[in-house]
Amino acid sequence: MLHVVMLEDTPEEAATLRGHLERYAAEENLELSVAWFKSALDFLEDRPAADLIFMDIDMPGINGLEAAHQLREQDSATPLVFVTNLAQYAVRGYEVDAVDFMVKPVSYESFRMRMARAMRAVERNATRSLRVKTRDGLQIFAASDLVYVETQGHDVAYHVAGEPEPLVVRDSLRRVEAELEGLSFVRLSSSSLANMAHIRRVRADAVTLSDGTTLFMSRAKKREAQATIAAYLGGGF
């Protein structure tokens, strides 16, 4: 299922974009879900999970560029495409890591060509982005930036590179481990998971991570963790 969000204050142009999306989905045999927001404020207040966001720039109140900057404060990963008649703003897309820029009116042929590029970003993002709903709202970040996860009572804390404080969520480490299956994470104990890409030092019973944290392996998990880390690093230690 491809979850798309559109920010467009003009109903006719929203209908055109939706039509292009539905035609593309039919041609590519994709299941499609589209959420439409008429204002950036409504979008920022709701912030639904999305695989791809299409955003007009020239909107009343908070414009698209302002909304994109606010979006990126919590979500550095979701692909963003600007669709607008303000071609002079195209160069500013780099400020918010926009995937592409479509100038209205957008023909289907142009849309399809640019959609192929956006879908490559979606496919890359699907394997590397994580969505965590904290008390402060939805946080989206690259799985590669997640250094480690640990339990804190009935919560789990996501320690993300570049974040001054962990993202704390009411959850179980078992469920988080299942979500991270297939990525470069190893269970070290009943209370911690580490991203092996962030391991900087390995000792007999502990690892030191890129942020300086040292995590210890429990007796029950030690043998399996050592084998997993050795295989990942390509040899013994």
N, C-alpha and C positions, 0 to 999 in steps of 0.2 A: 504494500500500500504506500503510495506516494502522498505525503501530507504537505499541501501547499497553502501558504497564507498570502493573500493579496491585500495591499493597502492602496486603495483608489477611491477618491471622493466622487468621481463621476460615474453614475450607474451605467451609462452606455459604454464607456471605456472598460469598466469592470466586466461587463457582459462580453465584450470583444476578447479580452484576455482569457476569461473563463472558456470561451468557445475554442480559442487556440489550444488551451491546456487539454480540454476534453478531446479534441481532434488528435492531438499528439499522443495522448494516453491510449486512444483507440488504435492508432496506427502501431504503437509500440507494445500493445497488449499489457498495459499497466493499469492496476487499480488506482483510483484517484480520489482524494478527499480535498476539497477546497473550502477554506474559510475566508470570508471577505470582511474587511474592516474599512469603514468610510472615513475614519480619522486615526491619526497616529496615536492620539491620547487613548482611545479605546483599545488599540492594539497593545500599547505599553502597559495598560492596567490589567489586561487579560493574559497576555503573553502565552498563547497556546504553543505546545510543542509542534515544530514544523521541520520538514526535510529541506524546504526551499521557500524563500520569501521573495515576492515581487513587490517593490515599493515605489510608489509615485513620489516625486520630490515636491511638486507644487501643490501642497494641501493646506487648507486653512488651519490656523492654530500652530501646532508643532509641525514643521515641514519634514520631508522625508530624510534630509541629511541630519537634522537634529535628532529625529527618532532613531536613525541608524547608529548615531554615536551613543545614545542611551542604551540601545540594544546591545552594542558591543561591550558595554560595561559588565554585562552579565553573561553574554553569549558571544564567544570569539569564534565559534565553529560553524554555525548554520549558514549555508550559502545564501547570498543576497544579490538580487538583480534589480537595478533601478530601471523603471519604465516611465519615461517622462518626455515632455516636449521642451524641456530646458537642457538642450544639448550642451550649453556652455558649462554645465556642472559636471560633465562626464569625467574630467580630469580629477575631480575631488573624490571619485569613487575609491581611490586607493586609500583614503583616510580611514575607511571602514571595511577594507578588504572586500569590496564588491566583486563578484564573479564577472559581471558583465553590465552593459548599459544599453537599453533599447530606447530608441527615439520614436515617439508617436508621430503619425499612426504606424503601427507595427503590422506589416503584412505577415501572413502565415509562413511564407517562405523564409523571411528573415527570422521570425520567431523560432521556426524549427531548427535552423542552423545554429542559433544562439542557445537554444534549449539543449542541444547535444552537448555543448560545452558545460552548461549548468549541471546536466545530469552526471557528467564525469566528476564534478565537485561533490554532488550528492553521494555518488557511489564511494568516493574516497572517504567522505565524512561518515558514512554509515558504519565503517569499520573502526573509526577512531574517535567518535564523539560520545560523551556521556552526559546524561541529563540527570541532575540531582535537585530535588525539590526541598529546599531548606526553609527555615522559618522566615528568611528574608526574601524568598521567592525562588523561581526556577533558575538554576545555574547550569550552564552548558560549557563544557570544556573538552579539549582533546584528551583521549585516553593516554596518549603518550606523555602528557603533563602530570598525570596522577602518579605521585611518588610512592605513597603507601596508604593503606586503609587500616584503621584500628578500631576496636570497640571502646566505647566509653559508657559504661553502665548498659542501659537499654538502647543506646544510640551507637551509630558508627560515625567516625570522623574521616573525611576524605582530605588527605594532605596533598595539595596541588601546588606544583612549582609556580613560584611567582605570587602566590596568595599568602598574605601575612598571617592569616588565621585559617584553621581547618574548616571545612564545610561539614557541619554536624547535622545528621538526619536520624530520625527514629527508624531504625531498620535492623536487620540481622546480618552478620558477616557471612553467614551461609548463603543468603540470597544474593549478596554482593558478589561473592565468589562465583556463583552460577552465572551472573550477568557478565562477569569478566572472563568467562571460559573462552579459550581460544586466543586470548591476548597474553602478553608476556608477564603474567602475575603468578606468584608462588605463595602458597600458604606456609607461613613460618611457625604459627602457633594457633591456639584457639582464639587468639585476640588480634592477629595481624596478618595482612597480605602485603606483599611488596612487589613493586614493578621491577623486574630484573634488568630492564634497560637503565634503571637509575642506581644499580648496585656499583659501588666504587671500591669496596673492599670486602673480602670474604674471610672470616675466621672459622674455626672449627664449629662454633656454636652460635655465630652471629654474623650479620651483614651490616655494613655501613653504606648509607644511601647518599645521593647527590646533595641533599640538603643538610648533611652532617649527622642525621639521625642514625643511631645504632639500634637494630632490632635483633632480639635473640630468638633462636629456634628452640621450640619445646622438645623435650625428650621424645614425645610421641610423633612429632612431625619432622624431626631432624634428618633421619635417613632419607626420607622421600624428598624433603626440601633440598638437601645436598645434591641428590641425583638430578633433580630438575634444574637446579642452578648450573651444575657442571655441564649438562647437556646444552643449556642455553648459551653458556660462555664458550662452549666448544672444547672442553677439556677438564682436567681436574683442577684442584686448588689446594 
